């Protein structure tokens, strides 16, 4: 599975050439976005609060999930049904991102590959069991982009 950046604001999730969904940012600051799944489900992703430290995911106005960076530099995904996942930076230079469940079992890994031609990242996505929840995969791409932007200072002062 892979994610390709088609322009500076759109990331397509692909599996063997088949489009499974898209992450489309409103602007280049990687905060407000929408997620379109292949089954036509549409989700809104946007920061809430004064400093934008919490991010909400909604569908038809109803909150589906919440993303928040904790003090350990991890992005915590909390879904309304009680499921919780954590995106952690791994590797010597924190250049790989892993989503784990509550039991700290690795579900998938995102390996960013910088593309100089579009000046953005593409991701190789690896897993032991193929993920069934494409929303979680696309939120993983969103959280990886958010993490990279946060650590580089690219989101400083933005709401």
N, C-alpha and C positions, 0 to 999 in steps of 0.2 A: 504494500500500500504506500502511496506517496501523496504529497501535497505540492502542487505547483503554483507559483505565483504568476498569474497571467498578466498582471500589471502591478503597480505599486499598492493597490487597494484590494485586490481579489486573489483568494487562494482557493484552488479547486482540489477537492479530495478525490483521488483516482485509485481504482483497483483494476489492474490489467486493462487500462485504457477506458474503463467505464467510470463515468462521473457519479459519485455517491453523494456529493453535496458541495456547497460553496460557503466560504466565509468572505463577506464583502464589507470592508470598512467604509465608513462615511467620509473620512478624510485620512490624511497620512499620519495622524497622531496615534493610531492603534488603540483607540478607546471605544468609540461608538461603532457598532457593527451590526450586521444581520447575518443570520445563518439560514441558508436554504438547503433543505434536504431533497434527495431525489424523489421522495414521495410527496413533494410540494409543501411539506410543513415549513413554516417560516417563524424564526425566533429573532427577537431583538436583544442585543447585548449592549448595556450602557452602564457607565459609572454612576454611583449615587453618593450623596453626601458632599460636603464642602471640598474635601481633598480628593475625592474619587478613589478612595482606598478600598471600597467595596464595589463590586460589579454585579449587577442583577441580569438574569436571563429570563425573558418573558415570552409567552406565546399568547396571542390574542388578549393582551393586557394582564394575564395571570402569571404570577411569578413561578417559574419552573425550578430555577437554581440560583445560587449565589456564589460568587468567587471572591476570595479575599486573600491577600498576601499576609502571611504570619511573620512573626519576628525572626524566624529561622530562614526567611527568604524562600519559603515554599508557598505555592498557590493552592489554597484549599477550596475544593468544589463541594458544596452542600446542596443536595437536591431536596425538593419538598417531600419526597417519599422516605426521607431519612438516610438515603445512601450518601456516603461521603468518600471523596477521593482526594489525593494530594499529588500535585505536580512538583517534582524535586529536580534540581539541577545536579547532574552527575558528571563524572570525568575530572581529570586533573585540572582543566581550565573551565569547568562548569559549562561544557559545550554540548552536552546531551541532556535531554529532559525525559523523565520517567513519570508515568502515572501509576500510582499504587492505590490499592484499596485500604480499608481500615486495618486489615491484618498485615499490612506492609508487603503484600504480594504484588510483584510487578505485573501490570496488565499490558502496557505498551511503552515503547520508547520512541522518541522523536529525535532524529539526527538532522540538525539544520545544515544545509549546504548553501553557502553564500554564492549568489549568481551575480557576477560583475556586469553582465549585459543588461539586467533589469535593476541592479543595485538593491537586491532584496533576497530573502531566504526561500528555498524550497526545502521540503522535509522528506526524509525517508522514514517510514513508520514501520517498526518491527514489533512482533508480538508472538507469544506462544500459542494462544488461542485467538482466532480471528474475532475482533470486536463486533458485537451485534448492534451496539448503540453508536450510530454515526454522529449523534449530537455530542456525545462524550469525546469522540475523536476530534471533531471540529473545535470543541471547547479546549482541548489539549493544544491545538495549533494556536488558538487565540491566546491561551495562557503562556505558551512558549514565546510568542511575539511580545506579550505584555512583560514577561520576565526580562527578555533581551532589552526592550525599550527602557524598562525601569532601571536596570543595572547600568545602562549606558547614559542615564540621565536625560533621555530623550522626552520623557513625559513631565519633566520638572515644570511646575507652574500651570499645568493644563487641567482643565475641568471639563 
